[in-house]
Amino acid sequence: MTNETKLGIQYMLFASFLFAFMGAFAKELSTHMNSVEIVFFRNIFGVILIAVSVYKRPLKQVGGKPFLLFFRGLMGFLALLMFFYNIAQISLAEAMTFSKTSPIFTAIFAYIFVREKLSLKGWIGIFVGFAGILFITKFDGSNLDKTDWLGILCGVGAGLAYTSIRELKNFYENRTIVLSFMTLGTIGPIILMSLAQYYHSVTFDFMLAPFVMPQRSDWILIIALGIFSTFAQIYMTKAYSYAKAGIIGTISYSNIIFSIILGLFLGDKFPDISIFLGIILIVFSGLLVSKVKD
C-alpha cells in the first residue's frame, strides 16, 4: 500500500467521522426546528466557503450543460431533504444506511443512462443491496413506513445526482458542481419554508415546514453542523484525490459504525437483528459495486 493510499484512507475515515457528527448535530437540532430549516443551515456555510474560493481563484471550465447542472443540484437537494427528515424520525444508523444505498442506484443509472458496463459482480452487488433494503424496512409485502419510502428515495435521488456527475465533470470544475447543489440547498428551503406559511401537508412535511427562529442554544449546534459538514466534504474530496474510488468508497461505510455509536449516546436503540443484517448486506453490496471499476 502506497503512502498516498494510506493518506486517502485516513482522510476518508476522518470525513466519515465528521459526517456522523453532522448527522448527530442535525438530530439534536430536529427537536427544536424542522428538517427543511436544518438543510438550509447545512448548505449556507458551504455556499459562502466556495464563493470565497471562486473569488480568490476564478473558475476554469468548458461549461455548456446548465440543465444537467441544475438537475444534479435538484436531485442532491431533494435527497438531502429526505435524509435530514429521516434523521429526525428514525435512528441515526438507519438514516445513514439508507443514504448509503446510493451506490446501488448509481450503478443502475450509470448502466441505463451512461452505458457503463456492469459485471456479474456488480449485478450481484445490486441484488444483495436490495435484499439489505428489505431487511431494514422489514418489508412483508403489505406496507412500508413513510421513513422507509423516503430512505429509499433518498438513495435514488443521490444515485441520480452522482450519475449526472459522471457527465458534468467533463464540462465543469468540482467547485461548480458542488456549488450548484449547495445553492439550491440554500435557496430551495427559503422558498419551501415561505410556501409552508400558506399550505400545510402531513404527506409532504419533509419539504414543507415553516421557519422557526432558532433558540439561543441552537446556534452552537448550527455552527457546528455547518463547520463539520463543510470540512467533511473537503476531506472526502481529498480522500478521492489520493486513492482509488473503490478503496475510498469501501472506507466510507465506516460512517455507519460511527453513526451507530453516536446514535446510542443520543438515545437510539442498538439496531435489532433485522436492521443489523440489512446494514451488513448494504455494506457488502456497496463493496461489490464499488470494486467493479477498479
C-alpha positions as CSV (number, residue, x, y, z in Angstrom):
1,M,0.0,0.0,0.0
2,T,1.4,3.4,-1.0
3,N,1.7,6.4,1.3
4,E,-0.8,8.2,-0.9
5,T,-3.4,5.4,-0.5
6,K,-2.8,5.4,3.3
7,L,-3.3,9.1,3.4
8,G,-6.5,8.8,1.3
9,I,-7.9,6.2,3.8
10,Q,-7.0,8.4,6.7
11,Y,-8.8,11.3,5.1
12,M,-11.9,9.2,4.4
13,L,-12.0,7.9,7.9
14,F,-11.9,11.4,9.3
15,A,-14.5,12.6,6.8
16,S,-16.8,9.7,7.8
17,F,-16.3,10.6,11.4
18,L,-17.2,14.3,10.7
19,F,-20.3,13.2,8.6
20,A,-21.5,11.1,11.5
21,F,-21.2,14.1,13.9
22,M,-23.0,16.2,11.3
23,G,-25.9,13.8,11.5
24,A,-25.8,13.8,15.3
25,F,-26.0,17.6,15.3
26,A,-28.9,17.5,12.9
27,K,-30.7,15.0,15.1
28,E,-30.3,17.3,18.1
29,L,-31.5,20.3,16.2
30,S,-34.5,18.5,15.0
31,T,-36.0,18.6,18.5
32,H,-36.4,22.4,18.0
33,M,-36.6,23.0,14.3
34,N,-37.8,21.3,11.1
35,S,-35.5,19.4,8.7
36,V,-36.0,21.9,5.9
37,E,-34.5,24.6,8.1
38,I,-31.6,22.3,9.0
39,V,-30.9,21.7,5.3
40,F,-30.7,25.5,4.8
41,F,-28.2,26.0,7.6
42,R,-26.2,22.9,6.5
43,N,-25.7,24.4,3.0
44,I,-25.3,28.1,3.5
45,F,-21.8,27.6,5.1
46,G,-20.7,25.7,2.0
47,V,-22.0,28.3,-0.3
48,I,-20.0,31.0,1.5
49,L,-16.9,28.9,1.5
50,I,-17.0,28.0,-2.2
51,A,-17.9,31.6,-3.1
52,V,-14.8,32.9,-1.3
53,S,-12.8,30.2,-3.1
54,V,-14.1,31.2,-6.5
55,Y,-13.4,34.9,-5.7
56,K,-9.8,34.0,-4.9
57,R,-9.3,31.6,-7.7
58,P,-11.7,32.1,-10.7
59,L,-13.3,29.0,-12.3
60,K,-11.7,27.5,-15.4
61,Q,-14.2,25.2,-17.2
62,V,-15.9,24.5,-20.5
63,G,-19.5,24.8,-19.4
64,G,-22.5,24.3,-21.7
65,K,-24.6,21.9,-19.6
66,P,-26.8,24.2,-17.4
67,F,-29.8,21.9,-17.3
68,L,-27.8,18.9,-16.3
69,L,-26.1,21.1,-13.7
70,F,-29.5,22.2,-12.3
71,F,-30.7,18.5,-12.3
72,R,-27.7,17.4,-10.3
73,G,-28.3,20.2,-7.7
74,L,-32.1,19.4,-7.6
75,M,-31.6,15.7,-7.1
76,G,-29.0,16.2,-4.4
77,F,-31.2,18.8,-2.6
78,L,-34.3,16.5,-2.6
79,A,-32.2,13.6,-1.3
80,L,-30.8,15.8,1.5
81,L,-34.4,16.9,2.5
82,M,-35.4,13.2,2.8
83,F,-32.1,12.3,4.6
84,F,-32.4,15.0,7.3
85,Y,-36.1,14.3,7.8
86,N,-35.3,10.6,8.4
87,I,-32.5,11.6,10.9
88,A,-35.2,13.3,13.0
89,Q,-37.7,10.3,12.8
90,I,-35.6,7.1,13.0
91,S,-32.2,6.1,14.4
92,L,-29.1,7.8,13.1
93,A,-27.7,4.5,11.9
94,E,-30.8,3.6,9.9
95,A,-30.9,7.0,8.2
96,M,-27.2,6.8,7.3
97,T,-27.6,3.3,6.0
98,F,-30.5,4.4,3.7
99,S,-28.3,7.2,2.3
100,K,-25.5,4.6,1.7
101,T,-27.8,2.8,-0.8
102,S,-26.8,5.4,-3.4
103,P,-24.0,3.3,-4.9
104,I,-26.6,0.7,-5.8
105,F,-28.8,3.1,-7.7
106,T,-25.7,4.9,-9.2
107,A,-24.6,1.6,-10.7
108,I,-28.1,1.1,-12.2
109,F,-28.5,4.6,-13.5
110,A,-25.0,4.6,-15.0
111,Y,-25.8,1.4,-16.8
112,I,-29.0,2.8,-18.2
113,F,-28.1,6.4,-19.0
114,V,-24.3,6.5,-19.3
115,R,-24.0,3.0,-20.8
116,E,-21.4,1.9,-18.3
117,K,-20.9,-1.9,-18.4
118,L,-21.8,-3.7,-15.3
119,S,-20.1,-7.0,-14.5
120,L,-21.6,-10.1,-12.8
121,K,-20.1,-8.9,-9.5
122,G,-21.9,-5.6,-10.0
123,W,-25.3,-7.2,-10.6
124,I,-24.8,-9.4,-7.6
125,G,-24.0,-6.3,-5.5
126,I,-27.2,-4.7,-6.7
127,F,-29.4,-7.7,-5.7
128,V,-27.6,-8.0,-2.4
129,G,-28.3,-4.3,-1.7
130,F,-32.0,-4.7,-2.4
131,A,-32.1,-7.6,-0.1
132,G,-30.5,-5.4,2.6
133,I,-33.2,-2.8,2.0
134,L,-35.9,-5.4,2.5
135,F,-34.3,-6.4,5.9
136,I,-34.1,-2.7,7.1
137,T,-37.6,-1.9,6.0
138,K,-38.9,-5.2,7.3
139,F,-40.9,-5.4,4.2
140,D,-43.7,-8.0,4.5
141,G,-45.3,-7.4,1.1
142,S,-48.1,-5.2,2.5
143,N,-46.8,-2.0,4.0
144,L,-43.8,0.4,4.1
145,D,-43.5,3.3,6.5
146,K,-43.1,6.8,5.3
147,T,-39.5,6.9,6.5
148,D,-38.8,3.7,4.5
149,W,-40.1,5.3,1.3
150,L,-38.1,8.4,2.0
151,G,-35.0,6.4,2.8
152,I,-35.2,4.5,-0.5
153,L,-36.0,7.7,-2.5
154,C,-33.0,9.4,-0.8
155,G,-30.8,6.7,-2.2
156,V,-32.4,7.1,-5.6
157,G,-32.0,10.9,-5.6
158,A,-28.4,10.7,-4.5
159,G,-27.8,8.0,-7.2
160,L,-29.2,10.2,-9.9
161,A,-27.1,13.1,-8.6
162,Y,-23.9,11.1,-8.6
163,T,-24.6,9.6,-12.1
164,S,-25.0,13.1,-13.5
165,I,-21.6,14.0,-12.1
166,R,-20.1,11.4,-14.4
167,E,-21.0,13.6,-17.4
168,L,-20.7,17.0,-15.6
169,K,-17.1,16.5,-14.7
170,N,-16.2,16.8,-18.4
171,F,-17.6,20.3,-18.5
172,Y,-17.3,21.8,-15.0
173,E,-15.0,22.2,-12.1
174,N,-15.8,20.3,-8.9
175,R,-16.5,23.6,-7.2
176,T,-19.2,24.5,-9.7
177,I,-20.8,21.1,-9.3
178,V,-20.9,21.3,-5.5
179,L,-22.0,24.9,-5.7
180,S,-25.0,24.0,-7.8
181,F,-26.1,21.6,-5.1
182,M,-25.4,23.9,-2.2
183,T,-27.0,26.9,-3.8
184,L,-30.2,25.0,-4.5
185,G,-29.9,23.6,-0.9
186,T,-29.9,27.2,0.3
187,I,-32.5,28.9,-1.9
188,G,-34.8,25.9,-2.0
189,P,-35.5,25.8,1.7
190,I,-36.3,29.5,1.8
191,I,-38.9,29.0,-0.9
192,L,-40.3,25.9,0.7
193,M,-40.5,27.5,4.2
194,S,-42.3,30.5,2.7
195,L,-44.8,28.3,1.0
196,A,-45.4,26.4,4.2
197,Q,-46.8,29.6,5.8
198,Y,-49.8,29.2,3.5
199,Y,-50.0,25.5,2.8
200,H,-49.7,22.5,5.2
201,S,-49.4,18.9,4.2
202,V,-48.8,15.9,6.5
203,T,-47.6,13.9,3.5
204,F,-45.1,16.5,2.4
205,D,-44.0,17.8,5.8
206,F,-40.4,16.6,4.9
207,M,-40.3,19.5,2.4
208,L,-43.0,21.9,3.6
209,A,-42.4,23.3,7.1
210,P,-42.5,26.9,8.4
211,F,-39.4,28.8,9.6
212,V,-38.8,28.6,13.4
213,M,-36.4,31.1,14.9
214,P,-33.6,29.1,16.5
215,Q,-33.2,29.2,20.2
216,R,-30.0,30.7,21.6
217,S,-28.6,27.3,22.5
218,D,-29.3,26.1,18.9
219,W,-26.8,28.4,17.3
220,I,-23.9,26.4,18.7
221,L,-25.2,23.3,17.1
222,I,-26.0,25.2,13.8
223,I,-22.4,26.5,13.6
224,A,-21.1,23.0,14.5
225,L,-23.3,21.5,11.8
226,G,-22.0,23.9,9.2
227,I,-18.4,23.5,10.1
228,F,-18.4,19.7,10.4
229,S,-20.3,19.2,7.2
230,T,-18.1,21.6,5.2
231,F,-14.8,20.0,6.5
232,A,-16.3,16.5,5.9
233,Q,-16.9,17.5,2.3
234,I,-13.3,18.9,2.0
235,Y,-11.7,15.8,3.5
236,M,-13.8,13.4,1.4
237,T,-12.8,15.2,-1.7
238,K,-9.1,15.0,-0.6
239,A,-9.5,11.3,0.0
240,Y,-10.8,10.6,-3.5
241,S,-7.8,12.6,-4.9
242,Y,-5.3,10.3,-3.1
243,A,-6.7,6.8,-3.6
244,K,-8.9,4.8,-5.9
245,A,-12.6,5.4,-5.7
246,G,-13.2,1.7,-4.9
247,I,-11.0,1.9,-1.8
248,I,-12.4,5.2,-0.6
249,G,-15.9,4.0,-1.2
250,T,-15.3,1.0,0.9
251,I,-13.8,3.1,3.8
252,S,-16.8,5.5,3.6
253,Y,-19.0,2.8,5.1
254,S,-17.2,3.4,8.5
255,N,-19.7,6.2,8.7
256,I,-22.4,3.7,9.6
257,I,-20.3,2.4,12.5
258,F,-19.7,5.9,13.8
259,S,-23.4,6.7,13.5
260,I,-24.4,3.6,15.5
261,I,-22.1,4.7,18.3
262,L,-23.2,8.3,18.3
263,G,-26.8,7.3,18.0
264,L,-26.5,5.2,21.2
265,F,-25.3,8.3,23.0
266,L,-28.3,10.2,21.6
267,G,-30.8,7.6,22.9
268,D,-31.1,5.4,19.8
269,K,-31.6,1.7,20.4
270,F,-28.9,-0.7,19.1
271,P,-30.1,-2.0,15.7
272,D,-32.2,-5.1,16.0
273,I,-31.3,-8.3,14.2
274,S,-33.3,-7.5,11.0
275,I,-31.8,-4.0,10.7
276,F,-28.3,-5.2,11.6
277,L,-28.5,-7.8,8.8
278,G,-29.8,-5.2,6.4
279,I,-26.8,-2.9,7.3
280,I,-24.4,-5.8,6.7
281,L,-25.9,-6.6,3.3
282,I,-26.0,-3.0,2.1
283,V,-22.3,-2.5,3.2
284,F,-21.4,-5.8,1.4
285,S,-23.4,-4.6,-1.7
286,G,-21.5,-1.3,-1.7
287,L,-18.2,-3.1,-1.5
288,L,-19.1,-5.3,-4.6
289,V,-20.4,-2.3,-6.6
290,S,-17.5,0.0,-5.7
291,K,-14.9,-2.6,-6.7
292,V,-16.4,-3.1,-10.2
293,K,-14.5,-0.1,-11.8
294,D,-11.1,-0.9,-10.1
